[in-house]
Amino acid sequence: MALVVFISSSVSAFCVGALTFTLITGELPFGMVPHFRVTVKKKAVISKPALEKGPGTSARIDEDFLESFYKELTAEREKIAEERKKLVASQKIAEEIKKEAFKMQEQMRQVQDKVNGLLVFMDNKEISNVKKMSGIISGLDSATAAKMLMEYDDNMAARVLYFMNQKKSSEIIGQVMQDPKQMLRMSTITKKMQTLSEQAGGENNNE
């Protein structure tokens, strides 16, 4: 039994020694050669490819793209600047047109005021002339007054009769009505007299 223990201990000691020798030296003891070796491969160092240059390379394509993109941005910026200048110029023109329109509007208003004033003057002048003519015809005998009155157009005849006194105008109308050819026309003139009276607000201008 002691012999077995001794042998077992010796074998164990031998194995431990051989293992220690192998771990320290990396070789098998007593020049032993292993049946196969495991070669440990070194990790491959992945190196970045060098930046290629020259026509057709990816680096050159990227460079061309960036350059083209920059040129497009520059052209677009110049276009926007030009459009902005045009817009400012258009706004200035619009302001000038607006000022000129206001100026013309004021001038037209002044002209309209003058025209209105002239029309009032003409109306007043016309009324004055009609009243004078009405006075002249009123001083004539009925036959002569009727003949002179019918030489005017219907509008003027109606105005002359409108500004006459009622008695004289009635005499002249009666004189005209004696001529059958003038009856229809006198009817038209008296209707115009009525219109003048209505436009004057129903006032009686006959003296």
C-alpha positions in Angstrom: 0.0 0.0 0.0 2.8 2.4 0.8 4.4 1.6 -2.5 1.3 2.5 -4.4 1.0 5.8 -2.6 4.7 6.5 -3.3 4.3 5.8 -7.0 1.2 7.9 -7.3 2.8 10.8 -5.5 5.9 10.5 -7.8 3.8 10.5 -10.9 1.8 13.5 -9.7 5.0 15.4 -8.9 6.4 14.5 -12.3 3.3 15.8 -14.1 3.3 19.0 -12.1 6.9 19.6 -13.0 6.4 18.9 -16.7 3.4 21.2 -16.8 5.3 23.9 -15.0 8.2 23.5 -17.5 5.8 23.8 -20.4 4.1 26.9 -19.0 7.4 28.6 -18.4 9.3 27.7 -21.5 6.5 27.1 -23.9 8.2 23.8 -24.9 7.5 20.2 -24.0 10.0 18.6 -21.5 12.7 16.1 -22.7 12.6 17.5 -26.3 9.2 16.0 -27.0 7.5 17.2 -30.2 3.7 17.6 -30.2 1.7 15.7 -32.9 0.0 19.0 -34.0 0.6 22.7 -33.3 -2.1 25.4 -33.1 -0.9 28.5 -34.7 -2.3 31.6 -33.1 -3.3 34.1 -35.8 -2.6 37.7 -35.2 -5.4 40.1 -35.5 -5.3 41.8 -38.9 -4.9 45.5 -38.6 -7.6 47.1 -40.7 -6.1 50.2 -42.2 -8.1 52.9 -43.8 -7.6 53.1 -47.5 -5.7 56.2 -48.5 -7.8 58.9 -50.0 -7.6 58.4 -53.7 -7.2 61.4 -56.0 -7.6 62.0 -59.6 -10.5 62.0 -62.1 -13.2 59.3 -61.5 -12.3 58.6 -57.9 -14.9 58.8 -55.1 -13.0 61.6 -53.4 -13.0 63.6 -56.7 -16.7 63.0 -57.2 -17.5 64.2 -53.7 -15.4 67.3 -54.3 -17.1 68.0 -57.6 -20.5 67.6 -56.0 -19.7 70.0 -53.1 -18.3 72.5 -55.6 -21.3 72.3 -57.8 -23.6 72.6 -54.8 -21.8 75.7 -53.6 -22.1 77.2 -57.0 -25.8 76.5 -57.1 -26.2 78.1 -53.6 -24.2 81.2 -54.8 -26.3 81.5 -57.9 -29.5 81.2 -56.0 -28.3 83.8 -53.5 -27.5 86.2 -56.3 -30.9 85.6 -57.9 -32.7 86.3 -54.6 -30.7 89.5 -54.2 -31.6 90.6 -57.8 -35.3 89.8 -57.1 -35.1 91.8 -53.9 -33.7 94.8 -55.9 -36.5 94.5 -58.4 -39.1 94.3 -55.6 -37.7 97.5 -53.9 -37.7 99.3 -57.3 -41.3 98.1 -57.9 -42.4 99.4 -54.5 -40.8 102.8 -55.2 -42.6 103.0 -58.5 -45.9 102.0 -56.8 -45.4 104.8 -54.3 -44.7 107.3 -57.0 -47.8 106.2 -58.9 -49.8 106.5 -55.7 -48.5 110.0 -55.0 -49.2 111.0 -58.6 -52.7 109.5 -58.4 -53.5 111.5 -55.2 -52.1 114.6 -56.9 -54.3 114.1 -60.0 -57.3 113.4 -57.8 -56.8 116.7 -56.0 -56.4 118.5 -59.4 -59.6 116.9 -60.6 -61.4 118.0 -57.5 -60.2 121.5 -58.0 -61.3 121.4 -61.7 -64.7 120.0 -60.6 -65.2 122.7 -58.1 -64.4 125.3 -60.8 -66.8 123.6 -63.3 -69.5 123.5 -60.6 -69.0 127.1 -59.9 -69.1 127.9 -63.6 -72.3 125.9 -64.0 -73.9 127.8 -61.2 -72.8 131.1 -62.8 -74.2 129.9 -66.2 -77.5 128.9 -64.6 -77.8 132.2 -62.8 -76.8 134.1 -66.0 -79.3 132.1 -68.1 -82.1 132.8 -65.6 -81.2 136.5 -65.7 -81.4 136.5 -69.5 -84.7 134.6 -69.5 -86.2 137.0 -67.1 -85.1 140.0 -69.2 -86.6 138.3 -72.3 -89.8 137.5 -70.5 -90.1 141.2 -69.5 -89.5 142.3 -73.0 -92.2 140.0 -74.5 -94.6 140.9 -71.7 -94.5 144.5 -72.9 -95.7 143.6 -76.4 -99.3 143.1 -77.5 -100.5 139.5 -77.3 -100.3 138.7 -81.1 -96.8 140.0 -81.4 -95.7 138.4 -78.2 -97.3 135.0 -79.3 -95.4 135.2 -82.6 -92.1 136.0 -81.0 -92.6 133.3 -78.3 -93.2 130.6 -80.9 -89.9 131.4 -82.6 -88.1 129.9 -79.6 -87.7 126.2 -79.1 -90.1 124.5 -76.6 -87.7 124.7 -73.7 -87.0 128.4 -74.0 -90.6 129.2 -74.7 -91.6 127.4 -71.5 -89.0 129.3 -69.5 -90.1 132.7 -70.9 -93.7 132.0 -70.0 -92.7 130.6 -66.6 -91.2 133.9 -65.6 -94.1 136.0 -66.9 -96.9 137.2 -64.8 -99.9 134.9 -64.9 -102.2 137.4 -66.7 -99.8 138.1 -69.6 -98.8 134.4 -70.0 -102.5 133.5 -70.1 -103.2 136.1 -72.9 -100.2 134.8 -75.0 -101.3 131.2 -74.5 -104.8 132.1 -75.6 -103.5 133.9 -78.7 -101.4 130.9 -79.7 -104.2 128.4 -79.2 -106.2 130.2 -81.8 -103.9 128.7 -84.5 -104.8 125.0 -84.8 -101.3 124.3 -86.1 -99.7 125.6 -82.8 -102.2 124.0 -80.4 -100.2 120.7 -80.0 -97.0 122.5 -79.6 -98.4 124.9 -77.0 -99.7 121.8 -75.1 -96.1 120.6 -75.0 -94.8 124.0 -73.8 -97.3 124.2 -70.9 -96.3 120.7 -69.8 -92.7 121.9 -69.7 -93.8 124.9 -67.6 -95.4 122.5 -65.2 -92.1 120.5 -65.0 -90.2 123.7 -64.2 -92.6 124.5 -61.5 -92.2 121.1 -59.9 -88.4 121.3 -60.1 -88.5 124.7 -58.4 -90.3 123.1 -55.5 -93.7 124.3 -56.4 -92.8 128.0 -56.0 -94.6 130.4 -58.1 -92.2 132.5 -60.2 -94.9 134.4 -62.0 -95.0 138.0 -61.1 
